[in-house]
Amino acid sequence: MKKTAKSLVDEAMVQVTTYTAEQARALHGHPGVQFVDVRDVRELEREGVVPGAIHAPRGMLEFWFDPDSPYHRDVFAQDKEYVLFCAAGWRSALATKTLMDMGLERVAHVGGGFAAWKEAGGPVAEKAKKAGA
């Protein structure tokens, strides 16, 4: 193996904008900022969500952001800064780097992820249940 998961994360961390949980809290709710949760749906159900964050599973992120993809979602074509987070900040660092590689300029992530967000007193809500579930 030429690169490890850790080396990929370390490389991404050098290149991406990382907000502390406190900085992210100050941005939360700002109309020019959209939080994006890249955690697995089971993590959302178990741990809760950041109110107002859009869930974009890590495996679909590139497809949902790419305007030429048949899976593109308009919510990812807005003139906003996208602030990504995962559980601990590793997946979101890789996802942020990937979106930068795709040409997105206003993208960052939360260092320490959802765990740091909760520890800093960031708001957390239960994941909304789907109708009929």
Number of C-alpha atoms within 10 A of each C-alpha: 3 4 7 9 11 10 11 14 18 14 14 19 20 11 12 19 18 22 18 17 23 16 14 23 17 11 17 20 14 12 9 12 19 23 26 22 26 24 23 15 15 10 14 20 13 10 16 18 22 22 15 13 19 17 19 20 16 17 12 12 21 18 16 20 20 19 14 9 11 9 14 17 14 11 12 18 12 11 11 17 18 23 24 30 31 26 22 17 22 23 20 31 30 21 26 29 25 16 19 16 10 12 11 15 13 15 22 24 31 29 26 22 24 24 18 18 24 17 11 15 11 18 13 14 12 13 17 10 8 6 5 4 4
